[in-house]
Amino acid sequence: MRSAGFFEKYVLSLLFLKTAFDAAIALRDFVGRSQAGIVDLVSSAQSAYVLQYALVVVYSLFFGLTLLVNKPPVHNARRWREIVIPLLATLLPYGFAGLASAAPESATRSLLPADLQRAAIAAAAVVSVAGYVLALWSLAYLGRSLSVLVSMRTIVLSGPYRYVRHPMYSAYMFLVAGLALASASLFSIGLLVVYVCLSIWRARLEEEMLGSLSEEYRRYAEQTGFLFPAIGRATRR
């Protein structure tokens, strides 16, 4: 489906570049408030936020530019679910704020007592930073094989892919878990559950395609973990 490929390459890349730009503006404003004495960057929580903003800038910029120059697929998505499920999984975390604003106030209220909410937000920032670090590591090894839709390019077996078949999706689960932890609401927990289900479905669709086209991938899948490392089964490549 050429129109889906066009959307992936040009529209989604621009979306990620816009995200990088917005995060850069937010980072600049955050640093400006620090210099004005409004926020304290010395605190661990604020430092984690600054690092998180910086990682969003780097990751989104890298992701958007890589999508623009990715390789033509050897095998394109053929079924609608190979397009719709990846798009939903990709866009859902970025629509969190908009979806939350449309939800009932009772669903977005924190379930944690007030004295734990600040600690939860700080912990969420750390979890999100870990997610972005893993995502950047995965992206660096994917390179021009990066795709959003279910498709086949070069099969990557090195870096984090040596241990996990879908480290990028694991990374995004950390990011959404960070959102859920920061909000600690029924809405954010529900979002996390939906996102995990979409990611598993997306990964299974990819494996169905890759496994049907590549014996090398089938052997690789037998030796590695799905979303997290399988102890004693890591490939020795």
N, C-alpha and C positions, 0 to 999 in steps of 0.2 A: 504494500500500500504506500505509494509514493508520497501522498499528501501527509501521512503520518510521519514518514521520514523527514519531510520538509519541516514539519512542526517541531520534531525533536531537534533537528540541527540548528534551526534559525530562531524559532520562537522560544523554546526552552532555554537555549543558550543566552538569549537576551534577558530572560527572566532571572537567570542566575547572575548575570552581569549587573542587572538592576539591584539585586539583593546585595551584591558586593558594594555597590555605590552607596546604598542606604546604610549599610553597616559601617562604612568608612565615615559617613557623616555623623552617625551616632557615636562612633569612637572619638571623633574630633570634639563633639559636644561634651562627651563624658570627661575627656582630658581637660577641656576648658573649665568645666565645673570644678574639677580637682584643683586647678590652678587658682580658681577664685575662692577655694576653701569650702565649697559647698559639699563635696564628697571627699573622703579620705582614701587615697589609693594605697596607703600603707596597710590597711586592714586586709586580711586574707580574702574576705568575701569580695571586696571591691577589686582587688588584684585579679581574682578569678574572672570577674566580669570583663575587665579590660582585655585579658588574654582571650576570653571567649569572643569578644567583638573582633579582635585581630584575626582569630582563626576563621571567623565567618567571612571576613574580607578575603583572606588568602584562599580559602576553600572555594567560595562562590566564584571568585575570579578565575581560579584554576579550572574549575568545573565548566564554567561557561565557555572559556576559550578552548578547552579540550573538545567540547561538543562541536564547536565550529570547525575543527580540523580533524575530526575522527574519521577513521577509515570507512569506506563503503562496506556495508554488510555483505557477507558471503550468502547469508540466508536471512530474508526479511520476515517480519511478523506477518502472519497470514490470517490469524483469527482475531476477532475483535477483543477477546479477553487478553490477548497478548499485547494489546495497545492500551485498553482501558485500565486494567489492573495496575500496570506500571505507572501510568499517569496519575492515578488516584494515590498510589503509595508515595510518589515523588512530591505531589503538590499538597498532600494533607498536612504535613508539619508546617508548611509555610502559610497555610490558611488558618492556623490555630487561633490567632488573635481575632480574625473576622468571625470565625465560627463561635468563639467564646462570647463575643459581644451580642450574638443573636440568641444565645442560650438563656434560659431563665436564671435569675439571680441565685436562686436556691441551688442550682446545679453547678454554679461556678464559685460558690463560697467554699473557702478552705475548710477541710475536715479536721485540721490540726488546731490545738489550742494556741492562743496568741504567743505564748512563750516559746513555742517550738517552730513557729512559722519562719522566723529569721534564720534559724539554723537549717531548716529545710531548703530555703532559697540558696544559702551558701553551698550546701551539699549538691543541689541541683546544678549550680554553675560548674562545680568540679566534675560531675557526671557528664555534662554537656561538653566540657573541654576534652575529656577522654574520648567522647564520641567523635569530635572533630579531628583529633589526632589520628584515630584509627581510620577515619574517612580519608584524610589526606594521604596516609600511608597506602591505602588501597588504591586511591586515584593515581598516585605516582607510579604504581606498577601496572595499572590498567592502561594508562597512556591513551593512545589513539584507538584502543579497543573499547573505550568507554561508550556505553549506550544507556538509554533510559528504557526504550521499548525492548521487548523480547526479540532478540536477533542474534546472529552468530557472526563474530569477527574472529580475531586471533584468540585462542584459548590461553589465558594467563595462568601459570602454575607456580609462580615465584612470589617472593614477598609474603604478605599475609595470606595469599592464596595457597601457600604451601601447607597451611594448617587448617584453613576454613574455606569452604567453597563460596561463601557469600559474605565476606567481611564488610563490604560496603553497607549491606543491609543491617548487619549487626551494629555497625557504627550509628546508623540512623535510629536504631532502637534505643541506643544510649541517649541520643539527642531527644527523642520523644519522651523517654523515661525522665530526662531532666525537666522537661516541661511539666510532666505529671507530678513530679516531686515538688517543683516550685509552686504549683497551684494547689496541689493536694486536694482537688475537688472531684466530685463525681464526674463532671464533664471531662476533665483531663485524664482521669483513670479510664473512662470509656474510650477516649481518643487513643490511648495507649493500646488498649485491647484490640480496637479496630485496626490500628496500624500494624500490630504484630500479625494479625490474621492476614492482612493484605500482603505483607512482606513475605510470609510463608507461602502464600498462593503464588506470588510473583516469582519467588525462587523456584518453586516446583514447576512452573511453566517454562522457565529457562532451562531447567534440568531435563525436562521432557524433550525440548528441542535439541539441546546439545547432545544428550545421550542418544538420540535417534540418528544424529549425524556424525558422531565421532566416537570411535572405540577408545581412543586415548582418554576422552573425557569420562567415559564409563569406568575405566580402570582408575582414573584419578578420584572419582567420586567414592569408590570403594575404600580409599585410603585416608580420606579427610573428613573433618566434621562438617556439619550442615551450616549452622550459624555460629557455633562455638567449637573450639578445638576438641577433637576426640582423643582422649588420652591413649597413647600407645599406637595411634593410627596415623600420625603425621607423616606425610610423604618425605622421602629423603632425596630431594632433587637439588 
